[in-house]
Amino acid sequence: QVQLAESGGGLVQPGGSLRLSCAASGRIFNIYAMGWYRQAPGKQRELVARISSGGSIDYADSVKGRFTISRDNAKNTVYLQMDSLKPEDTGVYYCNAPYGSGIVRYNWGQGTQVTVSS
């Protein structure tokens, strides 16, 4: 059973940077697209970045040019480099494998909190 563990969040000032990591048990996720999601309190979880098994990448307009998603299949890990952070980036960040139409393949991990505040 694949388990996902997010890490790297924290408190950062606007304009700062964070690098999030998502470690997956096993290697099953290597054949699937992986994505980073975020959720603010009382809001829907939204997909902000996606990377296919072959390395093609898509970003939500809100993070394009500021966030970079990457994956290291040998390490079963997906990363999200977050630069030029804004207060509206605040939320709990999760990783998962998008299945389409808001469906994901694996159980959600606990996520990692990102707070952007001066």
N, C-alpha and C positions, 0 to 999 in steps of 0.2 A: 504494500500500500504506500503510495507516494504521500509524503508529508512535506509541507512547505514552511520554512522559517525565515521571516524577514528580520533584518537588522539594519542599523546605521542611522536611524532617525535621531532627532534631537531638537534642541532649541537653537535657532539661528536668526541673525538679524537680516532684514531685507537686503538683498544684494549678495547674500552669502551663498555658500554651496554645501551640499551634502551628497554623499555617495551611499546609496542603499544597496543591500545585497539580499538575494533570495536564494537560499540553499534548499535543494530538493533531495530527498532521500531517493536512492536508486537512480536509474538512468532512463526511466520511461518518458520523462518530459522531453527528452532530447529530440524526439520525433514530432513533437507538437509545437505550435506557436506558443509563446509565452507573453504575458502582458503584466503591466503594472497598473493597479487601480488605486484610487484614493476616495475617501469618504469623509466628508465633514459632518459634524453632528446634525442630525435631522435631515440629512440630504441623502440622495441616492449615491450608491457607489458608481463611480465612473471610470471607464478605461482611459488612461492617459497616454499609454505607450504600448506598442505591440511589436514583437519581433518573431518572424517565422522561423521554422526549423532551418531554412536555407539562408537566413540572415536579412531578409527584406524587412523594412521597418516602417511603421506608421505612428504618427503622433496626433494627439488631440491639438486643435488649433491653439488652445490656451497655454500649451507648454512648448510648442514648436519653436525651435531655435534656442531653447534654454535647457531642455532635458535631453539626455542621450541614453538610450537603452542598448544594452549589449548582452551577450551570453557567452559562456564558456561551457560548452557541452561536456568537455572532459572533466570539469569540476562540478557539473550539475548545478550551475549557478547562473542566475540572471542578475544584472546590475542596472541601476538607474542613477546616472550622474545628473545631479540637479544643480544648475548654476543660475545666477541672477534670480534668486528666490524672492517671491512676493508674498505678502500676507495672505492672499487668496489661495496660495498653495498649501496652506495649513490643512492638515487632516491626517487620518490614519491611512497609511499606504500598505497595500497588499499586493502579492503576486499570485497569479494563477494562469491556467491555460484556457484562453477563450475558445469556446465551442461554437459560438455564433448565437445571435439573438439574446445576448445577456447571460448565456449559460456558460458555466465553467466546468472543467473536468474533475477538479480535485476539491476536497474540503478546504475551506478557508483557514489560513493560519491566524495567528493573533495580530498580525500586522505590526507596523512600527510607526510611532507617532512622529510627525513632522510639524513643528510649530515655528512659524516665521513671524517674528515680532521684535520691535525695537524696544 
